[in-house]
Amino acid sequence: MDRQVSVANPVLGDTEYENVIDVLDSGRFVQGPFVEEFEDKWADYIGVEHAIAVANGTTAIQLSLNALGLEPGDEVIVPSLTFGSTATAVVHQGGVPVFADIDRDLYTLDHRDLERCVSERTAAIIPVHLYGQPAEMDKIRTFADDRDIAVVEDAAQAHGAAYRGDRVGSIGDVGCFSFYATKNITSGEGGMITTDDDKIAATLRSLRNHGLADRDTHADLGYNYRMSELHAAVGTKQVERLPEFNATRRRIFERFADELDDIDWLEPVSVPDYVDHAYFWAPFEVQTETIGLSGKEVWARLGERGVETRHRYNKPLYEQPAFVQHKGFNSDFPWSENDREYDYESLSLPNVEDIVGKMIGLPNHPGLEEADIEYVIETVRAFDANY
């Protein structure tokens, strides 16, 4: 094996290290000046009034549903192809996930399937900007607004992505971000919630901090979902790097798409001209019938040749045991709070089942060197010739 190319790698500079030392020297590790700075920078970047720092992206979704008034047994529509925490956060907050199909070209929630999913118990829709691709937010927002349904953007993979000129996280009632180590920018762990609603923002700030209205008064049944100063010390500097990081990701993806264009078993994602893709993944769809291999086999064989790729979400959420078996709060709750039948096992959605298991993400991060990019291209082309 000539080379090892990682699929993701955080890129840190001297300032991040200096900020962490400042926190250690200060002795203030929670909810301090770096958290406030990170929140201010992120609100300004996204173009919203408020950004509320939290422990991670999953807690961001859970707190958002709480602040929006989700009641036990209320339904939340989520796409079937995404990481599980989009739906587990719904259950943790006492809601019931309703799984929608995905757009065959964009891989995001299919707005055309919302009518099938909606009911009188629908309280929210969570479009996921999967792989960095914004969902069709104008159609989703129109559908939701006509029915007084909240929209929670899951932008955990879409830092800096935009839809018709608006940054994701500014289009729904709230936006939820993750700063996990592999994301477009990182704080190690951590998340952020964005909103223009003053009341929602105030509720979120209380909920993340034990529901405290002041030092001694628990006004709400809150959580300890605060972000630490150590995480914020890294994250606040990363915000400044994001435009450059994303520009690099875009260039790498476009080069892969151009130089691998003649390979008939590998199809790049479709990107509408009215969106800015964040390219958390460099997403390609394996044409399994053409190559005669599954997506997992392609992933494994590229790995053997030193090219690490992403290969996730290989089972629809409605087939995951946690949902099929209604694993709630050690009981059938919250499903028991709703009279509808939730036989996820019998659900069959054509688009997600046509795509699931076929997606891979080629290496795409700002730390890639020219030799890495060339090696990925050469390896994929040689793989094409010798599979």
C-alpha positions as CSV (number, residue, x, y, z in Angstrom):
1,M,0.0,0.0,0.0
2,D,1.6,3.3,-1.1
3,R,-0.4,5.8,0.9
4,Q,-3.1,6.2,3.6
5,V,-5.7,8.9,2.9
6,S,-8.1,9.7,5.7
7,V,-11.7,10.5,5.0
8,A,-11.8,13.3,7.6
9,N,-9.4,15.1,9.9
10,P,-9.8,18.2,12.0
11,V,-7.6,21.1,11.1
12,L,-6.4,23.2,14.0
13,G,-4.1,26.2,14.3
14,D,-2.0,27.8,17.0
15,T,-4.9,30.0,18.2
16,E,-7.0,27.0,19.2
17,Y,-4.2,25.7,21.3
18,E,-3.6,29.1,22.9
19,N,-7.3,29.4,23.7
20,V,-7.4,26.1,25.4
21,I,-4.3,27.1,27.5
22,D,-6.1,30.3,28.4
23,V,-9.1,28.3,29.7
24,L,-6.9,26.0,31.8
25,D,-5.1,29.0,33.3
26,S,-8.4,30.8,34.0
27,G,-9.9,27.9,36.0
28,R,-13.3,28.7,34.5
29,F,-14.4,25.6,32.5
30,V,-18.1,26.0,31.9
31,Q,-20.3,28.7,30.4
32,G,-17.7,31.5,30.3
33,P,-16.4,34.1,27.8
34,F,-15.4,31.7,25.1
35,V,-18.9,30.1,25.0
36,E,-20.4,33.6,24.7
37,E,-17.9,34.5,21.9
38,F,-18.6,31.3,20.0
39,E,-22.4,32.0,20.3
40,D,-22.0,35.6,19.0
41,K,-19.8,34.6,16.1
42,W,-22.1,31.7,15.1
43,A,-25.3,33.9,15.3
44,D,-23.6,36.5,13.1
45,Y,-22.3,33.9,10.6
46,I,-25.7,32.1,10.2
47,G,-27.6,35.5,10.2
48,V,-29.9,35.0,13.2
49,E,-30.5,36.8,16.4
50,H,-29.6,34.0,18.8
51,A,-27.2,31.1,19.0
52,I,-27.3,28.9,22.1
53,A,-24.3,26.6,22.7
54,V,-25.1,23.1,24.0
55,A,-23.3,19.8,24.7
56,N,-23.8,18.3,21.2
57,G,-26.0,18.2,18.1
58,T,-28.3,15.5,19.5
59,T,-29.1,17.6,22.6
60,A,-29.6,20.6,20.3
61,I,-32.5,18.7,18.6
62,Q,-34.0,17.5,21.9
63,L,-33.9,20.9,23.5
64,S,-35.4,22.5,20.4
65,L,-38.4,20.2,20.5
66,N,-38.8,20.9,24.2
67,A,-38.7,24.6,23.7
68,L,-41.2,24.3,20.8
69,G,-43.7,22.6,23.1
70,L,-43.6,19.0,22.0
71,E,-46.0,17.0,24.2
72,P,-45.9,13.2,24.9
73,G,-47.1,11.3,21.9
74,D,-46.8,14.2,19.5
75,E,-45.5,13.2,16.1
76,V,-42.3,14.5,14.4
77,I,-41.7,13.8,10.7
78,V,-38.1,12.9,10.0
79,P,-36.3,11.5,6.9
80,S,-35.6,7.8,6.8
81,L,-32.0,8.2,5.6
82,T,-29.9,9.9,8.2
83,F,-28.0,9.3,11.4
84,G,-30.2,7.8,14.2
85,S,-29.9,10.7,16.6
86,T,-32.3,12.8,14.5
87,A,-35.0,10.3,15.5
88,T,-33.8,9.2,18.9
89,A,-33.8,12.8,20.0
90,V,-37.6,12.9,19.2
91,V,-38.2,9.8,21.4
92,H,-36.0,11.2,24.2
93,Q,-38.3,14.2,24.3
94,G,-41.4,12.1,24.4
95,G,-42.3,12.4,20.7
96,V,-43.0,9.7,18.1
97,P,-41.0,9.7,14.9
98,V,-42.8,9.4,11.6
99,F,-40.5,8.4,8.8
100,A,-40.7,10.1,5.4
101,D,-39.1,9.1,2.1
102,I,-36.2,11.0,0.6
103,D,-35.7,12.9,-2.6
104,R,-34.1,10.5,-5.1
105,D,-31.7,13.1,-6.4
106,L,-30.9,15.2,-3.3
107,Y,-31.0,12.5,-0.6
108,T,-32.8,14.9,1.7
109,L,-36.4,14.7,3.0
110,D,-38.9,14.5,0.2
111,H,-41.5,17.3,0.6
112,R,-43.8,15.3,-1.7
113,D,-44.1,12.6,1.0
114,L,-45.2,15.0,3.8
115,E,-48.9,14.7,3.0
116,R,-48.8,11.0,3.7
117,C,-46.9,11.5,6.9
118,V,-48.9,14.4,8.5
119,S,-51.7,13.9,11.0
120,E,-53.5,16.0,13.6
121,R,-50.7,15.0,16.1
122,T,-47.9,16.3,13.9
123,A,-46.0,18.9,15.9
124,A,-42.7,19.3,13.9
125,I,-40.8,18.4,10.8
126,I,-37.0,17.9,10.9
127,P,-35.5,18.2,7.5
128,V,-31.9,17.0,7.5
129,H,-29.3,18.7,5.3
130,L,-27.7,15.4,4.6
131,Y,-24.0,15.3,3.5
132,G,-24.1,19.1,3.4
133,Q,-26.9,19.3,0.9
134,P,-29.7,21.7,1.9
135,A,-33.2,20.2,1.8
136,E,-36.0,21.8,-0.2
137,M,-36.7,24.3,2.5
138,D,-39.1,26.6,0.6
139,K,-41.5,23.7,0.0
140,I,-41.1,22.2,3.4
141,R,-41.6,25.6,5.1
142,T,-44.8,26.3,3.0
143,F,-46.2,22.9,3.9
144,A,-45.4,23.5,7.6
145,D,-46.6,27.1,7.8
146,D,-49.9,26.2,6.2
147,R,-50.5,23.7,9.0
148,D,-48.9,25.6,11.9
149,I,-46.2,22.9,12.2
150,A,-42.7,23.8,13.6
151,V,-39.6,23.3,11.4
152,V,-36.4,22.1,13.1
153,E,-33.4,22.1,10.7
154,D,-30.9,19.4,11.4
155,A,-27.8,21.1,10.0
156,A,-25.3,18.9,11.8
157,Q,-23.6,18.2,8.4
158,A,-24.2,21.5,6.7
159,H,-22.1,24.2,8.3
160,G,-22.1,27.1,5.9
161,A,-24.5,25.6,3.4
162,A,-27.1,27.9,1.9
163,Y,-30.6,27.6,0.3
164,R,-31.6,30.3,-2.1
165,G,-29.2,32.7,-0.4
166,D,-30.1,31.9,3.2
167,R,-27.8,30.0,5.4
168,V,-29.2,26.8,6.7
169,G,-30.1,27.2,10.4
170,S,-31.8,30.5,9.6
171,I,-34.8,29.1,7.6
172,G,-36.7,27.0,10.1
173,D,-38.0,27.9,13.5
174,V,-34.7,26.7,14.9
175,G,-31.5,25.2,13.5
176,C,-29.4,22.5,15.1
177,F,-25.6,22.1,14.5
178,S,-23.0,19.6,15.7
179,F,-19.3,20.4,16.1
180,Y,-18.2,16.8,16.4
181,A,-14.5,16.1,15.5
182,T,-15.2,15.1,11.9
183,K,-17.6,18.0,11.0
184,N,-16.7,21.0,8.7
185,I,-15.5,22.8,11.9
186,T,-15.1,21.2,15.3
187,S,-15.0,21.9,18.9
188,G,-14.3,18.3,19.7
189,E,-17.8,17.8,20.9
190,G,-20.5,20.5,21.1
191,G,-23.6,21.8,19.4
192,M,-25.5,25.0,18.7
193,I,-29.1,26.0,18.3
194,T,-30.0,29.0,16.1
195,T,-33.2,31.0,16.1
196,D,-34.7,34.5,15.6
197,D,-37.3,33.9,18.3
198,D,-36.5,35.7,21.6
199,K,-38.8,33.6,23.6
200,I,-37.5,30.3,22.3
201,A,-33.9,31.4,22.8
202,A,-34.6,32.3,26.5
203,T,-36.3,29.0,27.0
204,L,-33.4,27.1,25.5
205,R,-30.8,29.0,27.7
206,S,-32.8,27.9,30.8
207,L,-33.3,24.3,29.6
208,R,-29.6,23.7,28.9
209,N,-28.8,24.8,32.5
210,H,-31.1,22.7,34.7
211,G,-34.1,24.8,33.9
212,L,-32.8,27.6,36.2
213,A,-34.4,31.0,36.0
214,D,-31.8,32.3,38.5
215,R,-29.3,30.6,40.7
216,D,-31.9,29.1,43.1
217,T,-35.1,28.7,41.0
218,H,-35.8,25.7,38.8
219,A,-38.5,27.2,36.6
220,D,-38.4,24.3,34.1
221,L,-37.5,20.7,34.1
222,G,-34.2,21.3,32.5
223,Y,-31.0,19.4,31.7
224,N,-27.3,19.8,32.1
225,Y,-26.6,20.3,28.4
226,R,-24.1,23.1,28.6
227,M,-21.0,23.5,26.4
228,S,-17.7,23.6,28.2
229,E,-15.2,26.5,27.9
230,L,-12.6,24.1,26.6
231,H,-14.8,23.1,23.6
232,A,-15.8,26.7,22.9
233,A,-12.2,27.8,23.0
234,V,-11.6,25.6,20.0
235,G,-14.9,26.2,18.3
236,T,-14.9,30.0,18.3
237,K,-11.6,30.2,16.3
238,Q,-12.9,27.5,13.9
239,V,-15.8,29.8,12.8
240,E,-13.2,32.1,11.3
241,R,-11.8,29.3,9.3
242,L,-15.1,27.9,8.0
243,P,-15.3,29.9,4.7
244,E,-11.8,28.8,3.7
245,F,-12.5,25.2,4.8
246,N,-15.7,25.0,2.8
247,A,-14.1,26.5,-0.3
248,T,-11.4,23.8,-0.1
249,R,-14.0,21.1,0.3
250,R,-15.9,22.4,-2.7
251,R,-12.8,22.4,-4.9
252,I,-11.8,18.9,-3.9
253,F,-15.3,17.5,-4.6
254,E,-15.5,19.3,-8.0
255,R,-12.1,17.9,-8.9
256,F,-13.2,14.4,-8.0
257,A,-16.4,14.8,-10.0
258,D,-14.6,16.2,-13.0
259,E,-11.7,13.7,-13.1
260,L,-13.9,10.6,-12.3
261,D,-16.7,11.7,-14.7
262,D,-16.1,8.9,-17.2
263,I,-16.4,6.1,-14.5
264,D,-19.8,4.6,-15.2
265,W,-20.2,3.0,-11.7
266,L,-19.8,6.1,-9.7
267,E,-22.3,9.0,-9.8
268,P,-21.7,12.3,-8.0
269,V,-24.5,14.0,-6.0
270,S,-26.8,16.4,-7.9
271,V,-26.4,20.0,-6.6
272,P,-29.1,22.5,-7.7
273,D,-27.8,25.8,-8.8
274,Y,-29.8,27.6,-6.1
275,V,-27.9,26.0,-3.2
276,D,-24.5,26.2,-1.7
277,H,-23.5,22.6,-0.7
278,A,-21.2,22.3,2.4
279,Y,-19.6,19.0,1.2
280,F,-19.4,17.4,4.6
281,W,-19.2,14.3,2.5
282,A,-17.9,14.2,-1.1
283,P,-20.9,12.1,-1.9
284,F,-21.0,9.6,-4.7
285,E,-23.6,6.9,-5.4
286,V,-22.2,3.5,-6.4
287,Q,-24.0,2.0,-9.3
288,T,-24.0,-1.4,-7.9
289,E,-25.5,-3.2,-10.8
290,T,-22.9,-1.7,-13.1
291,I,-19.9,-2.6,-11.0
292,G,-21.3,-5.8,-9.6
293,L,-20.3,-4.9,-6.0
294,S,-22.3,-3.5,-3.1
295,G,-21.4,-0.1,-1.6
296,K,-20.0,-1.9,1.4
297,E,-17.7,-4.0,-0.8
298,V,-16.5,-0.9,-2.7
299,W,-15.9,0.9,0.7
300,A,-13.9,-2.1,2.0
301,R,-11.8,-2.6,-1.1
302,L,-10.9,1.1,-1.4
303,G,-9.9,0.9,2.2
304,E,-7.6,-2.0,1.5
305,R,-5.9,0.3,-1.1
306,G,-5.3,3.1,1.4
307,V,-8.3,5.3,0.6
308,E,-10.7,5.6,3.6
309,T,-14.2,6.5,2.6
310,R,-17.5,7.2,4.4
311,H,-20.1,4.5,4.2
312,R,-23.0,5.1,6.6
313,Y,-26.8,4.9,7.0
314,N,-27.0,1.4,5.4
315,K,-30.3,0.6,6.9
316,P,-33.4,2.9,6.9
317,L,-34.3,4.3,10.3
318,Y,-37.7,2.5,10.1
319,E,-35.8,-0.8,10.1
320,Q,-33.6,0.0,13.1
321,P,-34.5,-2.2,16.2
322,A,-34.9,0.8,18.5
323,F,-37.8,2.0,16.5
324,V,-39.2,-1.3,15.2
325,Q,-39.4,-2.5,18.9
326,H,-40.7,0.8,20.2
327,K,-37.8,1.1,22.7
328,G,-38.9,4.1,24.7
329,F,-38.5,4.9,28.4
330,N,-38.2,1.2,29.4
331,S,-41.7,0.8,28.1
332,D,-43.9,1.6,25.0
333,F,-43.8,5.3,25.9
334,P,-44.1,7.6,24.0
335,W,-45.8,5.4,21.4
336,S,-48.4,4.5,24.0
337,E,-49.4,8.2,24.2
338,N,-50.7,8.1,20.6
339,D,-53.7,6.1,19.3
340,R,-52.1,5.5,15.8
341,E,-50.5,2.3,14.7
342,Y,-46.7,2.5,14.3
343,D,-45.8,-0.7,12.5
344,Y,-42.4,0.5,11.2
345,E,-41.4,-3.0,10.1
346,S,-44.1,-3.0,7.4
347,L,-43.1,0.4,6.0
348,S,-41.5,0.4,2.6
349,L,-40.4,3.7,1.0
350,P,-39.1,3.4,-2.6
351,N,-36.5,6.1,-2.8
352,V,-34.7,5.4,0.4
353,E,-34.7,1.7,-0.4
354,D,-33.3,2.4,-3.8
355,I,-30.4,4.4,-2.4
356,V,-29.6,2.8,1.0
357,G,-26.2,1.1,1.1
358,K,-25.0,2.7,-2.2
359,M,-23.6,5.9,-0.9
360,I,-19.9,6.5,-0.3
361,G,-18.0,9.7,0.6
362,L,-14.5,10.1,-0.9
363,P,-11.9,11.8,1.4
364,N,-12.7,15.5,1.6
365,H,-11.2,17.8,4.2
366,P,-9.0,20.9,4.2
367,G,-6.0,18.8,5.4
368,L,-5.7,16.9,2.2
369,E,-2.5,17.4,0.3
370,E,-2.2,17.5,-3.5
371,A,-0.6,14.1,-3.4
372,D,-3.5,12.7,-1.4
373,I,-6.1,14.0,-3.9
374,E,-4.1,12.5,-6.8
375,Y,-3.8,9.2,-5.0
376,V,-7.6,9.0,-4.4
377,I,-8.2,9.7,-8.1
378,E,-5.6,7.2,-9.3
379,T,-6.9,4.5,-6.8
380,V,-10.5,4.9,-7.9
381,R,-9.5,4.8,-11.6
382,A,-7.3,1.7,-11.1
383,F,-10.1,0.2,-9.0
384,D,-12.5,0.8,-12.0
385,A,-10.1,-1.0,-14.3
386,N,-9.5,-4.0,-12.0
387,Y,-12.5,-4.7,-9.9
